[in-house]
């Protein structure tokens, strides 16, 4: 084979490999919900959390059939004069039973087994909860949000990857 043909084959393999990586399904599907009275801040924190999650590489952020849901609640600590001295970010992680999980557990002789399985699989399972305190600026809050995604990754996703 000539060098041109070999180069073309390697180039084609590289392109196919890159396309396969882009089309490979994410290992984890995660939904995000942020609660904070300031709607603009809520959206900024939600966008930041979603971006951090996508940055993990194997996470798809979606509300459709998620494996995990991250609930983040932001509150402010203020002085008696109304000056903000800190943000508090409370994060709860829940997961869901996978589709079909109860099919193997429930007895098929039950007349409503499909309905019971569907209802049970919609039940959330508490996984973890943590509270973080940041500085008074929004930059501090966003850094704390990034740390909460890192904690989620280390304590929930990493053990799942190793299974």
N, C-alpha and C positions, 0 to 999 in steps of 0.2 A: 504494500500500500504506500501511496505517496504521502508526504507530509501534509499536503492540502486535505486529503481525504481523512487522515487521522485527526487533524485539527477540526474539520467539519463534524466528525462523529463526536468528538469530545465536547464541542460547542453545543451540539444537539442534545447530548446527555445532560449537560449543565442546565439547558433551558427546560427540559422535561423534568429534571429534579427540582428546579425552582418552582415550576408550575405545580408539581405534586405537593410541595410544601405549602403553597398558598391555598390549595384546595383541600388539604387535609383537615378533617373536622377538629375543632378545639377539644381538648381533653375535658375541660370543665366549662359549664354554662352557669353564669352568675348574674343575678339580678341585683340592682342597687336601689335603695330607697333612702332619701335624705329628708330629715325633718328639721326645719329651722324657721322661725317666724319670718325672716327676711327672704322673700321669694328670689331676689337676685342672688343673694349669697347661697341659697339652697341650690340653685342651678349651677353656680360656679363650683361648689363643693362636689356636686353630683358629676359634673363633667370631669373634674379632676380625678375623682375616684374611678370613674369608668376608664379614663386614660391610663391611670396607674395599673388597673387590672389588665387591660389589653397589653400593656408593656411586659407583662409576665410571659407572654408568648403563647401559652396554651389555654388561654381563657377567652371565651366569647361572652360578651356582656349582652344579656337578653332577658326579657321577661317571659319568654315562651319556654315552658318546661325546664326551668333552671335546676341545676344540681344544688346550688347554694343561693341564699339571699342574704345580702348585707344590709342591715338597717343601721343608719347612722343618724344620731340626734346631736345637734349642735346647740349649746346654750352659752350664754355669756355670764361671766362673773363681773359685777360692777361695784364700784365704791358707792358710798351713800350719796355722793354728788352726781352719780350717773356715769362716771368715767369707767370704761371697760378696762379691766386689769388682766383678764384671761378669757380664752374660749375653752369650753369643755366639750370633748367629743366622746360620746358614748356609742359603742358599736356592738351590735349583736349579730351573730352568725347563725343562721338556721340552714338545715338541709332538708331534702325531701326523699321519700322512699322512691327508688327507681321504678319506672314503668314495668309492670309485670311482676313486681316483687311478691305480691300477695297471691298471685296465681298458683304458686307452688305451696303456699301455706294453707289456703282455704280449701275446704272440701267441695269438690265439683257437684256434689249431690244437693248443695244448698241452692234453692231456686233463684236467689238474687246474688249469687257469688260475684258476678261481673260488677254489679252496682256497689257492693260492699268493698271489693278490691279497689275500684275507682275512688271511692270516698277515703279509704285508708291511705292510699298513695298520695292524696292531696294534703295529708297532715304533715305539718312541719315538725322537724326534730331540732331541738336546741343543741347547738354545737359549742359555742363559745361566746363570751362577752367580756369586753374590756373598756376601760375608761381612760382617756388621755387628757391631760391639761396642757394647753399651749400658751404662748404669749398672747398679748392683746391685739396683735396685727393679723390681718387676713393671711399674710405670708406664713406666719407661725401656724395658723390653722391648716393651711394647705400642706405644710410639712408634716403636721400631725396626721393628716388624712393619708399621706404617703406612708407614714409609719404604720398606720392601721392596716393598709393593704399588705405591707411587708410582714406584719404579725399574722394576718390571715394566711398568707402564703406559707410562712414557716410552720404554723401550728395546725393548719387544716389541709392545705393543698399538698405540701411536701410529703406528709405521711401517706396521703392518697396516691401520690406518684410512685412511692416506693413499694406499693402493694403489688 
